[in-house]
């Protein structure tokens, strides 16, 4: 039990470090993101303000409690889940952190959908 | 042959006939349906005076009372037009004349006398037909499905849930209520966080059936946009407000999701669309019902092949009895797509007329009214492009000329790179040129050209050329502001010019492999509004709507799947709009104020959702594949769509043919049955063949009784030829059996 807690603490520390700055957004992390999402991250990287939007996340497998916690620790809120696909409400500065989660295979942002009138 | 069943049938017929022997002439001139009505009315006529009026009221159409006599509305066929005098002589009143056919009101006690008159050929009691949602419900022959014409039973969507994820609904509209309360089983209002969300979800407010039955005093939800109310009315309105506007599945139950998070915003978020569909299917499953969800929505950005995570999440929700129908989109009239083949030695160039697309890209433009941005979303075969060039074209007296070229190697992303021409900043370029392997095996370039909110930077003052240098054989497709269409006759300098067209404008999530996408065609262009007659100029009835988005998908699938009426459709109007409001368009509102006209693939989609509800009632748990196959076999082609194509898909939806197919021969037609019968319908003989060995054949009637049976001398696959002359016209099942298995298939016999 103590060992598990210790591992969790280490894990959290690792993610806290990886989330500390968008400058740590590596090529490997960027490659998990679709182009519109990267555009937003880049746009707000040096801005004084941030933006909140929806991101869809594909996981390697159905989310475990640990993965869910990692996502929350990045500052994201899970809105909806559908098997291995989650939908998060998050900000641009959380994306490097989210993309650093090992279980995350892909992150996508889709532009807005409107009534087809 | 089962002789005991035959005996029962004959006895029944004799029993029924003998009751009417005294009215032999009446028999021959009244249809069976009218005969039943007549018999009922005769029974009522014997009631005491005090009870008769109430009893007649209970009979309803076509009966009424006048001075103690029961009157019936009838249609009569006369020998000659002037034979109306005979009708009048018998106490009838002529209402309308159509040559030798007249509409007349006749006292019920004079029907016998009318029927015995030789100059009157036929007598028929008037039917109360359910008028349809203007022309469109008739156009798709859903009205005939409601009446059960040629079907085992009438189908109106009873027991099936139509789910609508949209801008909300006007719960007070009479078309969504019955005498006993609301037709909406539950409603999730995502824009209101003041109450309890549905179980398993963390936002919005859920209203129960009990609350919806009470109505607006306890339900705060409103449809301020009007779109969702209109869509729901088309799919499932019951026409209680005006029978002319009955929807496609008028007895279906409704589950509604108001999918906007704020009334100030009429756009939808991906997570809400997925959550809304999950909610509808979960509620339907809990109620033990099937559901078809209507998504009259879409977006234009993305790979156009359905590979996005959002679309995959929606695909995963589709199961037998859980179907999603999606609007194709309304970009069919816009040349927003350009594309073509590329090789290692060629380049392609699209010239972009830079329109401001900030509205289409959530989060990309800051909340700055001066911000101006045009964009392009480019998808190409991985490895086929190594460099993107951006050319700046200016115009002077000598014509268009290439003034500047910038080079962007694939794999190097740029952020707000300033573009200066003649010492003047003309824009800032941001480009993501991903080289990673995407799930769909494609490369993607996402490009934005903005003014960064600076009013002295005019992105829109020049043409921008997007050129792609080939590295290998492949294909490039881009969706942009507005690529220059070829009728401008402008040729770029940085490669073979690819011009704007409306191909592949099918929206997302309509691109999903498990979605049924719907295009639009025109069924109405004239109507009478609150302010008099109106017309839509330049449209041709039955033609594809100019706005209807086209396929194929980028991975080459036909899209849309099917077409339905979407221009101009009159359906339920939200009561949230009042005279004087900006949305209150008197030219599109029908007198009475309950219905209004709208156009779009949004309006076509609920026609198809309603038809699927009818099909589901007729044949539960249809799979997506079966539904698509039925549409393939039954949708109509005409001069506007002579064959399957990327404008109307399999064709114009035909509710009656679709329901006929699912109720009579779905297994055979879909090539899934181990049994085949031919011809079907049969007259004198039917040939039966099997894909498994059987030893006996039985024919059963609709009561499940065996009316014919044959045992083969040896086990085999057939074909076996059986005489059907001894069986009356009707519907049957053919059952083949062996010691190991048994299979059945429907058979219709017509003499």
Contacts between the chains, C-beta under 8 A, distances in Angstrom:
chain1	res1	chain2	res2	distance
A	30	B	436	7.9
A	31	B	434	7.4
A	31	B	436	3.8
A	34	B	434	7.9
A	34	B	438	7.7
A	34	B	444	7.1
A	35	B	377	7.7
A	35	B	432	4.0
A	35	B	434	5.6
A	35	B	444	5.0
A	35	B	445	7.1
A	35	B	446	3.4
A	36	B	301	7.1
A	36	B	361	7.4
A	36	B	364	7.4
A	36	B	432	8.0
A	36	B	446	5.8
A	38	B	413	6.9
A	38	B	432	4.7
A	38	B	434	7.4
A	38	B	446	7.6
A	39	B	364	6.5
A	39	B	430	6.2
A	39	B	432	5.5
A	39	B	446	5.7
A	39	B	448	6.6
A	40	B	363	5.2
A	40	B	364	6.6
A	42	B	413	6.9
A	42	B	415	4.7
A	42	B	430	6.9
A	42	B	432	7.6
A	43	B	364	7.1
A	43	B	415	7.2
A	43	B	430	7.1
A	45	B	415	7.8
A	51	B	363	5.0
A	53	B	362	6.0
A	53	B	363	4.4
A	54	B	269	4.8
A	54	B	270	5.5
A	54	B	271	5.1
A	56	B	270	6.1
A	56	B	271	7.4
A	56	B	308	7.5
A	56	B	309	3.9
A	56	B	310	5.4
A	56	B	313	7.2
A	57	B	309	7.4
A	58	B	309	5.4
A	79	B	202	7.7
A	79	B	203	7.7
A	79	B	271	4.2
A	79	B	272	7.8
A	79	B	275	6.9
A	80	B	201	7.7
A	80	B	271	4.6
A	80	B	272	7.7
A	80	B	274	5.3
A	80	B	275	4.1
A	80	B	278	7.0
A	82	B	274	5.8
A	82	B	278	6.8
A	82	B	313	4.1
A	82	B	316	6.0
A	82	B	317	7.3
A	83	B	313	7.7
A	83	B	316	5.9
A	85	B	309	5.2
A	85	B	312	6.4
A	85	B	313	4.6
A	85	B	316	7.8
A	87	B	270	6.4
A	87	B	271	3.2
A	87	B	274	6.3
A	87	B	275	7.5
A	87	B	310	7.9
A	87	B	313	7.8
A	88	B	271	7.8
A	89	B	271	7.4
A	92	B	363	7.9
A	106	B	309	6.7
A	106	B	439	6.8
A	108	B	308	6.1
A	108	B	309	5.0
A	108	B	310	7.5
A	109	B	363	7.2
A	110	B	270	5.2
A	110	B	299	6.7
A	110	B	301	7.1
A	110	B	302	6.4
A	110	B	308	6.1
A	110	B	310	5.7
A	110	B	508	7.2
A	111	B	299	5.7
A	111	B	301	4.4
A	111	B	302	7.9
A	111	B	360	5.7
A	111	B	361	4.8
A	111	B	362	5.6
A	111	B	364	7.6
A	112	B	267	4.5
A	112	B	268	7.4
A	112	B	269	7.4
A	112	B	299	6.5
A	112	B	359	8.0
A	112	B	360	6.8
A	112	B	361	7.4
A	112	B	362	4.1
A	113	B	267	6.5
A	113	B	268	4.8
A	113	B	269	7.5
A	113	B	270	6.8
A	113	B	273	6.7
A	113	B	297	5.3
A	113	B	298	6.2
A	113	B	299	4.3
A	113	B	508	7.3
A	113	B	509	7.9
A	114	B	266	7.2
A	114	B	267	5.2
A	114	B	268	7.2
A	114	B	297	6.4
A	114	B	298	7.3
A	114	B	299	6.8
A	115	B	166	6.8
A	115	B	167	6.3
A	115	B	225	7.1
A	115	B	227	4.6
A	115	B	266	6.4
A	115	B	268	7.8
A	115	B	296	6.1
A	115	B	297	5.4
A	115	B	600	8.0
A	115	B	602	5.8
A	116	B	296	5.3
A	116	B	297	5.5
A	116	B	298	4.9
A	116	B	327	3.6
A	116	B	328	7.6
A	116	B	329	5.7
A	116	B	330	5.5
A	116	B	507	6.9
A	116	B	600	5.4
A	116	B	601	4.9
A	116	B	602	4.2
A	116	B	605	7.4
A	117	B	227	5.9
A	117	B	296	7.9
A	117	B	330	7.0
A	117	B	598	6.6
A	117	B	599	7.9
A	117	B	600	4.5
A	117	B	602	5.1
